[in-house]
Amino acid sequence: MHDQETLVNELKTLLADATTLYYRAHSAHWNVVGPLFQQYHELFGEIYEDVWSSLDPIAENVRKLGGFPPSGLEELIKLREVRDGSDVTTAEGLAREVLNANVEVLHCLNEAFVCANECNSQGIANFLADRIDHHEKWSWQLSSSLGLSSPPLPESTNETPEQDANEKPKEISVQTKRRMRGAVTPGVR
C-alpha cells in the first residue's frame, strides 16, 4: 500500500520526466530537418505545448500534498528517468527519441496513478488519468508516423526495427524496472 509521501515522490519524478520530455519535444521542434519537416515540426510543437501545460498542475499537486516540487535543474536531473537525446536531426530519428521518452513518461504516470488511487487522492488520480490519455495519443501518433503498429516498451530496450543494427540498446534504469514490475499502463502493450 502506498502512502502520501510515496505519492509526493512519484509526482516529483513525474515532474522531472515530463520536464525532460517537454525539452526533448521542443528541441525536436527546433532541430528537425528533411522532407517531412513541416509535419513533424507541427507534431512536435503540439506535443511540447501539451506537456508544458501539464508541468504546473503536476507541481501544484505536489504542493497540495504538502511537498515541495524540485526548485532547481540539478534536483530535476537527479529525479528524472527520461534521459537526454542524441544529436539526431532527421524527422524519423527525432520521432523515435520523443516516442521513447513519452513511453517512459507513460510508465511514470501509471505508477503515480496507481499510488494516487491507493491513497484515495481522487482529484490527483483524475488528473493523472487525463494525462495518461494525452500521452497515449502522442504514443499512437508518433508510432503511426514511424510505421510501428504499437509503441516500443522500455523492457524492449527501446530498440525499434528501424534502428541501426550496430547501435547499442539503451540501459533500463532501476527505477523503470521497479515500475514495470508493479504497473501496467492502460492501452500500452
C-alpha positions as CSV (number, residue, x, y, z in Angstrom):
1,M,0.0,0.0,0.0
2,H,1.3,3.4,-1.0
3,D,1.2,6.4,1.3
4,Q,1.0,10.2,0.7
5,E,4.8,10.6,0.9
6,T,5.2,8.0,-1.8
7,L,2.7,9.8,-4.0
8,V,4.6,13.1,-3.5
9,N,7.8,11.3,-4.6
10,E,6.1,9.8,-7.6
11,L,4.8,13.2,-8.6
12,K,8.3,14.8,-8.3
13,T,9.7,12.1,-10.5
14,L,6.8,12.7,-13.0
15,L,7.6,16.4,-13.0
16,A,11.2,15.7,-13.7
17,D,10.4,13.3,-16.5
18,A,7.7,15.5,-18.0
19,T,10.1,18.4,-18.0
20,T,12.7,16.4,-19.8
21,L,10.1,15.2,-22.4
22,Y,9.0,18.8,-22.8
23,Y,12.5,19.9,-23.6
24,R,13.1,16.8,-25.9
25,A,9.9,17.6,-27.9
26,H,10.7,21.3,-28.1
27,S,14.3,20.6,-29.2
28,A,12.9,18.2,-31.9
29,H,10.6,21.0,-33.0
30,W,13.5,23.3,-33.4
31,N,16.0,20.9,-34.9
32,V,14.0,18.6,-37.3
33,V,15.2,18.6,-40.9
34,G,14.2,16.7,-44.0
35,P,11.3,16.3,-46.5
36,L,8.8,15.7,-43.6
37,F,9.9,18.9,-41.8
38,Q,6.6,20.6,-41.8
39,Q,4.5,17.7,-40.5
40,Y,7.0,16.8,-37.7
41,H,7.6,20.4,-36.8
42,E,3.9,20.8,-36.2
43,L,3.5,17.5,-34.3
44,F,6.5,18.2,-32.0
45,G,5.0,21.6,-31.4
46,E,1.7,20.1,-30.3
47,I,3.5,17.7,-28.1
48,Y,5.7,20.2,-26.3
49,E,2.8,22.6,-25.8
50,D,0.7,19.9,-24.3
51,V,3.4,18.6,-22.0
52,W,4.3,22.2,-21.0
53,S,0.7,22.8,-19.9
54,S,1.0,19.8,-17.6
55,L,4.0,20.9,-15.6
56,D,2.4,23.5,-13.4
57,P,-0.5,21.2,-12.4
58,I,1.9,18.4,-11.5
59,A,3.9,20.8,-9.3
60,E,0.7,22.1,-7.7
61,N,-0.4,18.6,-6.9
62,V,2.9,18.1,-5.1
63,R,2.1,21.2,-3.0
64,K,-1.5,20.1,-2.3
65,L,0.0,17.1,-0.6
66,G,2.4,19.2,1.5
67,G,5.5,18.6,-0.6
68,F,7.8,20.9,-2.5
69,P,8.5,20.4,-6.2
70,P,12.1,20.4,-7.3
71,S,13.3,24.0,-7.3
72,G,16.5,23.7,-9.5
73,L,17.7,21.9,-12.5
74,E,20.2,19.8,-10.5
75,E,17.4,18.3,-8.5
76,L,15.2,17.7,-11.6
77,I,18.1,16.0,-13.3
78,K,18.7,13.7,-10.3
79,L,15.0,12.7,-10.2
80,R,14.4,12.1,-13.9
81,E,14.4,8.7,-15.6
82,V,14.0,10.1,-19.1
83,R,17.5,10.8,-20.5
84,D,18.8,13.3,-22.9
85,G,18.6,12.5,-26.6
86,S,21.3,12.3,-29.2
87,D,22.3,14.8,-31.9
88,V,19.8,13.2,-34.4
89,T,18.0,15.7,-36.6
90,T,16.1,13.5,-39.0
91,A,12.3,13.6,-38.6
92,E,12.2,9.8,-38.0
93,G,15.1,9.8,-35.6
94,L,13.7,12.6,-33.5
95,A,10.2,11.0,-33.6
96,R,11.7,7.8,-32.3
97,E,13.5,9.6,-29.4
98,V,10.4,11.6,-28.5
99,L,8.3,8.4,-28.6
100,N,10.7,6.5,-26.3
101,A,10.7,9.4,-23.8
102,N,6.9,9.6,-24.0
103,V,6.7,5.9,-23.2
104,E,8.8,6.4,-20.1
105,V,6.6,9.2,-19.0
106,L,3.5,7.0,-19.5
107,H,5.0,4.4,-17.2
108,C,5.7,7.1,-14.6
109,L,2.2,8.4,-15.0
110,N,0.8,5.0,-14.4
111,E,2.8,4.4,-11.3
112,A,1.6,7.8,-9.9
113,F,-2.0,6.9,-10.9
114,V,-1.9,3.6,-9.0
115,C,-0.4,5.3,-6.0
116,A,-3.0,8.2,-6.1
117,N,-5.8,5.6,-6.2
118,E,-4.3,3.7,-3.2
119,C,-4.1,7.0,-1.3
120,N,-7.7,7.8,-2.2
121,S,-6.5,11.1,-3.8
122,Q,-9.2,11.0,-6.5
123,G,-8.6,14.5,-7.8
124,I,-5.0,13.7,-8.5
125,A,-5.9,10.3,-9.9
126,N,-8.4,12.0,-12.3
127,F,-5.7,14.5,-13.4
128,L,-3.2,11.6,-14.0
129,A,-5.8,9.6,-15.9
130,D,-6.3,12.6,-18.2
131,R,-2.5,12.9,-18.7
132,I,-2.3,9.2,-19.5
133,D,-4.9,9.7,-22.2
134,H,-2.9,12.6,-23.7
135,H,0.4,10.6,-23.7
136,E,-1.3,7.6,-25.2
137,K,-2.4,9.8,-28.0
138,W,1.2,11.0,-28.5
139,S,2.5,7.4,-28.5
140,W,-0.1,6.4,-31.1
141,Q,0.6,9.4,-33.4
142,L,4.4,9.0,-33.1
143,S,4.3,5.2,-33.6
144,S,2.0,5.5,-36.6
145,S,4.2,8.1,-38.2
146,L,7.1,5.7,-37.8
147,G,5.1,2.8,-39.3
148,L,5.0,0.9,-36.0
149,S,1.9,-1.0,-35.0
150,S,2.4,-0.2,-31.3
151,P,4.8,2.0,-29.3
152,P,8.0,0.4,-28.0
153,L,8.1,-0.7,-24.4
154,P,11.0,0.2,-22.1
155,E,11.6,-3.5,-21.4
156,S,12.3,-4.0,-25.1
157,T,15.5,-1.8,-24.6
158,N,13.9,1.0,-26.7
159,E,15.3,-0.6,-29.9
160,T,13.0,-0.4,-32.8
161,P,13.3,-2.3,-36.1
162,E,14.4,0.9,-38.0
163,Q,17.4,1.5,-35.7
164,D,20.9,0.7,-36.9
165,A,21.7,-2.9,-36.0
166,N,25.1,-1.8,-34.7
167,E,23.6,0.7,-32.3
168,K,23.7,-0.4,-28.7
169,P,20.4,-0.6,-26.9
170,K,19.8,1.8,-24.0
171,E,20.0,0.5,-20.5
172,I,16.8,0.5,-18.4
173,S,17.1,2.3,-15.1
174,V,16.5,0.5,-11.8
175,Q,13.5,2.8,-11.2
176,T,11.9,1.9,-14.5
177,K,12.4,-1.8,-13.8
178,R,10.7,-1.3,-10.5
179,R,7.8,0.5,-12.2
180,M,7.5,-2.2,-14.8
181,R,7.1,-4.9,-12.1
182,G,4.3,-3.0,-10.4
183,A,2.3,-1.3,-13.0
184,V,0.7,-1.8,-16.4
185,T,0.0,1.3,-18.4
186,P,-3.6,1.3,-19.8
187,G,-3.5,0.9,-23.6
188,V,0.2,0.2,-23.8
189,R,1.0,-3.5,-24.5
